[in-house]
């Protein structure tokens, strides 16, 4: 134990007498003895007078500093409060031990809250030395010693704490197992702390089995704090994070941290995989107040973040806000009302992969203790319901910074579970979350996993973000920083995963961001997947499972794909395409070939025709008009007869392969319906424009023979258009036909989702 040292005050008075020496006594034989005594007494009285004055002034200054510190503390401005408490402590006489202990305790509480671990430990030790440390102070000291990696000291402090409570570890364990009497929150955390202090060195020694590689990312870090990274973008090529670096807005330093308030910063990865230098978001999103801890909706169009408003006379409570993206710019943050509670904190938002739940952190009533994980059910109108995630995820300690791996695993940080100290990262697998879907009740079967060292350390480890389905990405930690500031680290764990990536798009057109994909497996998998802005989705798949994927979108026919994979030694990605045919517009059947000047289908047409058969089988309630078209060369009557025969050839092929004849209507239009150009086609032929109609006049107006020939080729085509989507659904009297007997529950749900 040691005491914080301060410099002695060097006043003008003691400078005035500096250098006076005892050598003056050599001249006293020229003065009378009485005169000398009188002179000495005057000097002594003067010195005593100034000592009393200085002590009074010091006492007055210390009291004033304490009052200012208490005011700052009440507002949550712990950095400013610590500065005042330190000043008061340094001006308190060494002999006034109880008062020094009280002031050291207040100082320690502030340093603990702003992550200045070393200073907090020193101040708590002073409170112990001056016998002013209560059970709460001893508990905080033990926690900080864990966070500092001082495991033996932490164990001693926990034992001292048990002595002060008049109990033993054996008694607590016995009571905990019997739950008679129920142990207190503090006692429960003492048991966790003792286990951590004893086991952490062993867990660290087993680091080689964790499989994680961790690296500090200097490009993203500064001389201040960076935390809560969040990957975004269709290819995870954008990184957002919060920072208190000098580039943050505003000139004033926060009374809470002693640094600038945090702003959100952004980095972009280029085509070569290199990240750009981070810059603050240039929009109304960043303000002179605190913004941080971001997460995104699945389409990356909505940002959820934590904001802290400033009030000079009232404690500030964190709130969750949203920001909408317009093009590449983020709008002003708008507070999301989760509850009418205005005296609790709401922070660290995270959206579940299905977009249904907003997970967050709060200290509102109804939790397990400290900060808990909560979740709110979302709808287009806002929050529907609110519930605590419950035990064993939540503990009497603090659970913070929830985040989801895209496979549905929930990650969070906690100091209430056994770990290395500070905040450690934990996770619960998606399958267990799904099996324990009633968060308001404890789930003893739910397993909390600890990823081990080096992902976790003795410091605070939190705020993870994942690069797709792979177990790699970024997180924040204050490990190795004596000032307690957080920085960004990368992580990666080697593992073999198999993934499927698919695209939903309009056949002969662009991506369909409104599309949905239904994924059903014979292992019980049943998912409804919203695609991203580019029409893509990505999911993990398991070997040996038969999967069916159905791509859908309103206004389009469905498209089905099937997939089964076997085990592999290295991670592999499988690609599926979901081209959806429009219900309202003609759909080109590509690569249909006929013999010259005939209606005979060439063999190379079979692949496209077989795809059309599959499409009609996947959409059994659809009837179509199958049309053939020619260019404008030749007579109108000849072209019409030729196109009719060609349309009939295609229909005959479909009928021969099992498609009912009454679902097909062959029509030959000849040259009557020239091609209308879609925007997608202009990417291949930049001299064409969207909605151009390839009439004879349009073609003849072209000054290039090659361009005219391209137009003739585009006019020679085979298409289909949907006529009805209710084929076979009604009987002769117009009534809906009786549905077949309902299958078993799981099969029923799968069939309902797919068909």
N, C-alpha and C positions, 0 to 999 in steps of 0.2 A: 504493500500500500504506500502511496505517496501523495503529497499535497501539491496542488497547483501553485507554482511560485509566481510572484509578481514583483515588479520593480518598486523600490521605496520612493516615496515622494521627495523631491529635492527642491525645497522652497527657497525663496530669496533670503529668508532669515538665516538658514544654516549655511548658505553660500557666503553670507557676509562675514561669518566667523571662521570660515575655512582657512587653514594656514596659521592660525594663532598657536604658538608653541610654548612649551614649558621653559624654553631658554630665556624668556623675559624675566624669569626669577633672578637672573644675574644682576639686575639693576635695582633691586629692592633696597639695597643699603642706603639709597638716597631718599627713601620715603619713610615716613613714620609707620609703625606697626598698625596703629588704629586706622589710619587712612587706608592702608592696604586691606585690612579686614572689611572696612566699609565698602570699599570698591568691589571686593569679592562677593559680598552679600548682595549688592545691587545687581551684579551680573547673574547670580543664581536665581534671584526673584524674577528677573526679566526672562530667563530661560524657562522657568516654571510656568510663567504667564503664557508664553507662546506655545508651550506644550499643551496646556489646557485648551487654549484657543484652537489649536490644530486638531486635537482629539474631538472637540465639539463640532468643528467643521466637518471632519471625516464622518462622524456619526450622522450628522445632518445629511451629508452627501450620500451616504449609503442608504439611508431611509428613503431619500428622494429616488435613488436608482431602483430600489425595490418596488416602490409604487409604480414607477414607469414600467418596470418589468412585468408586474402583475397585470397592468393594463394591456400590454402587448400580448401576454399569454392568453388573456381572456378572448382576444381577437384572433387567436391562432397564429400570431406572428412570432414564431418561436426563435428565429434567428435574432430579431431585435430584443426579445425578452432575454435570451441568453447573454447578449452583450450587456444589458443592464444588471442582470444577476451577477455576472462576473465582476463588474465594476463594484457592486455592493460587497461582494465577497472579499475583494482585495482591500477594501477600506474597513473591514471588520477586524478588530484587534484579535491577535492570536490567542490571547487568554480567554476571549469570549467564545469558548469552544461550542456550546450548544447553538449559538446564533450562527457561527460559521457552518456548522453541520446542516442547519435548516436551509441556509442560502446555497450551500453546495448541492443539496438535494434538488432544489428548484432548477439550478443550473443544469444538473445532470438530466433532468426530465426534458429540458429543451434540446440539449445535444442529442439525446436519444431519438427525439422526434425528427430531427433534421439529418439523421444518419451520420453524425460525427462520433463514430463509435469509440475511438480512443479517448477523446475528451469526456465523453459520457462515462466511460469506465472509471477514469481518474476522479471525476466529480462524485460518482457513487461511492468509490472507495473512501473519499474524504468524509462523506456522510456516515459511512460505517465507522471510520476512525473516531469521529466525534459523537458516536452513539446516537445518531439521529435517523438511521435507516430502519424503516418499518418493513413489514413483510412484502409489501408491494415493491419497495426499493430493492430489496434483496432479490426478488423475482426478476426485476428488470436487469439487475446487474448480472445475474446468471445467464439470462438470454443474450446479453451483449457479449459476455465471455464466450458463449457458443459461437456467436457471429464473428468473433475475432479469432476463432480457431483455438482458443485457450480452453481445451476440453477438461483438463485436470482441475483448473481453477473453477470452471463452471460446476463441476461435480462437487467441489468443496462448498461452493456457495449454496447449491441446492440442499446439501446436507445441513448447512447452517440454517437455512430456511425451514427445513423440517424440524430442527431443534426449537426454533422460535415458535413454531405452531404446536409444539408439544406432542409430536407424533413421530412415527417411523415409516420408512419405505415399505416394510413388511405389512404394517397396519393398513396403509393406503391400498396396497395391492389386494389385500384380503377384502377390504371394503368394496373395492372396485369390482372384484369378481362376484361378490355376493349382492352388491348394490344395497346393502343394509348395514349402516345407513348410507345413503347416496353421498359419494364424495363431492366436494365442492369443485367449482371450475378451476380455482387456483391449484388445488391438490391434483386434479387431473393433469394440468399442464406441468406440474412438477415431475410427475411420473414420466411424461413424454420427454422432458428436458434431461432427466437422468439417463433414460435409454439412449438419447442422442449423444450425450457426453461420453458414454461408455462405448457405443457402437460405431461412432463416426470414424475413428481411426481404422477400424477393421473394414468398414465400407469403402473407405478411400483406398485401402490396400487391394481391394478387389476391383479396382478401376478398369483393369485390362479386360474384364468380362462385360463391361457396359457397352462397348462398341462405338462410343461417341468420339468424334473429333471436334474440338472447339478452338476457334481462332479469334483474336481481337481484330476488329475491322477498323484500321486507322483512318481510312478514307472518310468514314461516317462520323468519326469522333473528333471532339474538340477539347479545350481546356475546361469546359464546363460539363453539364450533364446531358446525356442522350438516353432515351428510353422508349420502350413500347414500339419497336419497329412493326410495320404492317406491309406485307407484299400485296400488290394489286396489279390489275391488268390481265388481259386474256392469257398472256405468256408469263405472268408474274415478273414483269420487267420494270415495275415501278415500286419504289420503296418509300414509305412515309414513316416518319418518326418524330418524336417531340424532343426539343432541345432548349436549353437556357443559355446558349452561346451568345456572343456579343451581337450577332446579326439579328437576334430577336427584336421585335418592335419595342418601342418605349425606351426611356432613359433612366427611369427609376429602378432601384433594386428592390426585390421582394422582401418584405419583412418576415416572411416565412422561411425563406431559404438563404437570403443574402445574395442571391443572383438575380438575373432578369427573370421575369415570368416566361414560361415556356411557350414557344410557337411550334407549329407543325412545319417540318422541312421535308424536302422531296428530292429523290435521286432517280435517274432514268438509266436503264441498261441499254447499250447500243447493240448493233447487229453482231459485234464481235464479243459480246458478253462483258464489256467493260462498263462499270458504273460511273455516272457523271458526278462532279463535285456537288454535294448537297446545297440546295438553295431554299430559302423560305417560300412557302406558297404565296404567290403574288395575287391575292384577292382579299375580299372582305372577311374571309374566314379567320385569319390571324388578326388579333387585336393586341392592345397593351396589357390585357389580362391573360390568364392562363388558359391554354388549349393543349390537349394531349390525349394519349391513349386511344388511338383511332381503330376502327374496324369498318368493314365494307359489306354492303349487300352483294348477293351473288353476281349481279350484273354490273357492279362497281359504279352505279349511278348515285348511290346514297352512302354518305359517310356518317358513321356514328362516332361521337367523340365526347370527352369529358371537358367541361368548362368550369372555371371558378371565377365568379364575379367578385368585384372589390367593393367593400363597404367600410369606411374608416371608423365606424362606430358600432359595428355589429359583426358577430362571427360569420365567416363565409362558409357555405356548404357547397361541395361539388355537385354538379348537375350533369345529366346526359343530354346532349343536343344532337341535331342532325344537320347535315349540309347536303344540298343537291348539286350535282354536277351538270353544267350546261356547256356542251362542247368539251373544252379542256379546262374550264374554270370552275372552281368550287365557290358556291354561294355563301352568304352570311349564315352563321350557325343559329339555329332556332331550337330553343329548349323543348325537349320532349317530356311531357307531363306523365310521369309514371305513377305518382301517388300525390295525394293532397298534403302529405307530410312535408312540412317546410323546415323541420328541425333535424333532418337526417341527411346523410351523404348518399348520393347516387353516382357511381363512377364505374370506369373500366368496362365499357359495353363490349359485347361479342354476340354475333348473330349465328345461330345454329345453321348447319349446311342446308337444311330444308327451308330456311327463312321463316320458320314458324315462331321461333322463340328468340327473345333478347335476354341473354344472360348478363348479369351485372353484379356490382358489389354495393352493399349497403350496411349501415349499422342501425337500421330502423328496428323498432320493437318486433319481437316474434322470432328472433334468430337464436343461434346456438351460443352466441357470445362474441364480442369483438366485432370484426367485419365478417359478414357471411356472403356466400354466393346466393343470389336470387335469380328468378327468371320471370319474364313477363310474356304472355302470349300476345302476338301482334296480329293486327288486321289492317285493312286499308284506312280505317278510321282511327287507328291508334292502339293503345294497350287495352286488351280485353280482360285479362286476369293476371294475378300476381301471386307468386308462391315462393317459399323458401326451398332451396335445393335439398336441405335436410342433412342428417347424419347418414353415413360416416364421412361424407365429403366435408361438411362444415364441422367445426370443432369449437371449443371455448376460446381458441386463439383467433388469428386473422386468416381468412381466405380471400385472395385478391387475384386480379388480372386473369380472368377466365379467357380461354381461346379455344377454338376448335381446329383440329386437323381435318382436312376435307373428307376423310373417311368417317367422320363423326365422333372420333375420340375427343373427350373433353380434357384439356390441360388447364391447370391453375397453379397458383403459388400459395404457400401456407407456412406459418410458423407454429401450427398446432398439431402437426404430425411429426413423428420421428424423422430427423434429417441431420444435415451437416451444420445447421445454425442459420440464423437470418431467415429469409424467405427461400424455401426450396420449391422446385417444380415437381408436380405430381400429375398423374393422369388416370382417367377411367375409360376403359374401352367402350366403344359404341354399343356393342352387343349387350353389355351390362347395363348401360344407361337405358336402352330400349326395354330390357327385361324389368327394370325398376322404374316404371313410368309414373309413380305416385310420389312426387318429391316431398309432400308434406308428412310422410311417414319414414321412420328410419329403415334402412335397407342393410341388415347385417350381412347379407350375402354379397354385397357389392365390394369389390376389391380395389383399394387405392394403390396404384403402382408408383414406385419411386425410380426414376431413370438412372440414379447413381451419379458418381463422379465420372468425367469432369463437367457434365452438363450442369450439375449442382456443385456448389462450393460452400465454404463457410459464410460467404457474404450473401447479399440479396440476389436471387436469380429469378427472373420473371419476364413476362411480356413476350411470349413466343409467337412466331409467324412461320407458316410452312409454305414451301415451294411445291404447290400441287399436292399430289398424293404421296410424294416421297418424304422420308423422314429427314429432311434437311431444310434449313432456313436460317432465321436470325432470332436472337433474344437479347435481353439486356441484363447487366450484372454490374455490381460495384466492387467485385473482387479485385484486390490488389490496388485499390485507390484509397489512400490514407484520408482523403477529404470526404470520402463517402459518396462521391459522384458516380452516377451510373454511366455505362458505356455500352456500345453495341458489339456483340460477338456473333460469329456464324457458328452453326452446328451442323453435323451430318452424322448419321448412323447408317452403317452398311447393312442393307437388307435386300432380299430378293422379293420384289412385288411384281405382279402382273396387272396391267391396267388396260382399259379399253377407252379410246378416244373417238368420239363420233361428231359428225356435223349434220345438222338439220338445215336444209335449204330448199328453195323452190326449184323444181326440175326446170332446167333451162333458165335459171335465174339466180338470185342472191340468197344469202343466209336468212333464216327466219328466227329472229331473236325471241319471238313469242312462242316458239315451239316447245313441246313437252316430249319427254322420252319415258316410256314405261319399261322398267327393267324387272324381269321375273326369272327366278332360278329355281331349279328343282330341289335346292337346299333350303327353301323357305324365303329366299330373297324376294322382296316386293317393294320396289322404289318408284316414286314419281319424280323425275328429274327435270328441273327447269334449265334450259340451255342458257349460255352466256350471250353477250351482245353480238358475238360473231357466229352464233348458232351452234357452238360447240359444247360438249360436255366431256367429263372425264370421271371414270369410276374404277375402283379396284375390283378385280375379279379373282375367283379362286379356281385352281385347277380341278378338273374332274366334275365340274358343275355344268349342267346344261342351262344356258341362258337364252331368253327370248327378249329382244328389244323392239319396241314399237314406237316409231317416230310419228308424232301427230302435230297438227296445227289447225286452228280454226280456218275454214275456207279451203282446206287441202285434203287430199286422200291420205290415208295412213300408209306407212311403209314399214315392213317387218324385216328384221335380221336375226339370225340365230348364231350362237357362238359357244364353242366348248374348247378349252385349252388343257394341255397336259403340263405337269410340273417342268420348270426350267431351272437352270443353274445361275442365270443372270436375269436381272430385271428386263421385262419386255413389254412393249406397248403394241396393242392391236387396234387397227383403224377400221371404223365402220362409217359408211355413207348412208344418209337418209334423204334422197331426193324426193320431195313431195309434189305430187301433181295437183295443179289447181283445179278446183271444182267449177270455177266461173270462166276460165280462159282456155283457149286451145293449148294442148300440150304436144310438143313435138316428140315423135318417136324417132329417135336418132338411129342412123346406120341401118335403114331399110333400103335394100337394093333389089332392082328388077333387071331382068334381061333387057337389052336394048330394044326399045319400041314394042315391049311385050308386058304382060301382067304377071309373068312367072317370077316368083320370089327366088332370089339367089341364096345359096347356103349360108353366106356370111350374115344374112339377116336374122338367123335363128336366135342368136343371143339376145338381141333387142326384143324380139317377139316373146321369148321365154320370160324376160323380165316383165313384159306387159301381162302375161298370163299370171305370174306371181302377184302382180299388183291387183288384178281383178279377183284373185282368190283371197287376198288379204282384205279386200273391200267387197264382200259378197252382196251388198245391197245396192251396188252401183250398176247403172246401165250407161253405155257410151255410144256416141256416134263416131265411127271410124271413117275418116275422110282422107282421100288422096288428092293431090294437086299437081298440076303441070306448069311449065313455063308458058309464055305467050307465043311461042313459035309453033306453027301449024294451025289448022283451022279450029274454030271453037268446038264444032261438033266432034271432030276426031279426038281432041284433047279430053272432052267430057267422057267419051266412050272409054278411052284408055284409062282415065283415072278411076272410072266406076269399076272396071275389071280389076284394077290393082287393089282398090279398097275391098272388093269381094275376095280377092286372094288372101288378104290378111285375115279377114273374118273367118274364112274357111280354115285357115291354119289354127286360129283360136278355138273354133268349134271342135276340130279334130283333137285338140288337146284338153277337152273337158269343159270349156266355157259354154254355158247355155246360149243357144242361138237367139233367144228373145232378149238377151242382154246387149246384143250387138246390132248396130244399124250402119251398114256400109253406104257411103255416099261419095260419088266422084264429082268434084267441082271443076275439074279442068283448070282453066286459067281465071275463073270467075272471082276467086278470093286470093288476091296477091298477098304475099307475106307482109305482116306488120312487124317492124323491127323493135325488139326489146332492148332495154338499156344494156343488159349483159353482153349482147352481141356487138355493141359499139366498141367494146374493149378489144375485140379481135379485128374489127373493121372500123378504124377511127374516122373514115370518111363517111360513114353512115351515122345518122342521129336517131335517138329513141323516137318511136312513133312514125318514122318514115314508112310509107306504103310503096312497095315495089311494083308499081303499075308500069304498063308499057311506056307511058309518057315519061315517068321518072327514069326508067332504064335508058331510054333513047337519049335523054338529056345528058347522060354521063359522057364525058369526052375520052374515056379510057376503055378500050375493048376488054381488058382484064377485069375491070370493075363491073362491066355489063355482064360478063360471064358469071361472076360471083353472084350477081342478083338472080340470074336464071337458075343457078344451082339452089339458091335459097328458096325460090318459088317451087322447085320440084321437091315435094316433101309429103310425108305421111303424118297425120295428127289424129288426136282424139279429143273429144270434149265430153264432159259428164252431162248426161241428160237427166238422170234421176238418182237419188240416194236412198230410195225406199223400196227397191226391188225385193220381193219375197217377204215383206214385213206384214202384208195384209191379205186376208182371204177374199173370196169373190164378193162378199158383202161389204168389204171395206173395213172389216174389224181386224185389230191386231191379232196375229196368230198366237196360239198358246205357246208359252215358253217351255222348253224342255225341263225335266226335273232338275232341281238345283243340286250341284255337286257338293262335295265336302267343303268345309269352310275355307281352307287355304286355296284349294283349286278354284272355288267360286270367286274368291277375291282376285286371283291371278287372271281368270278368264274375263271378269268384269273390267279389269284394268286394260287388258289387251284387246278385248273384242266388245 
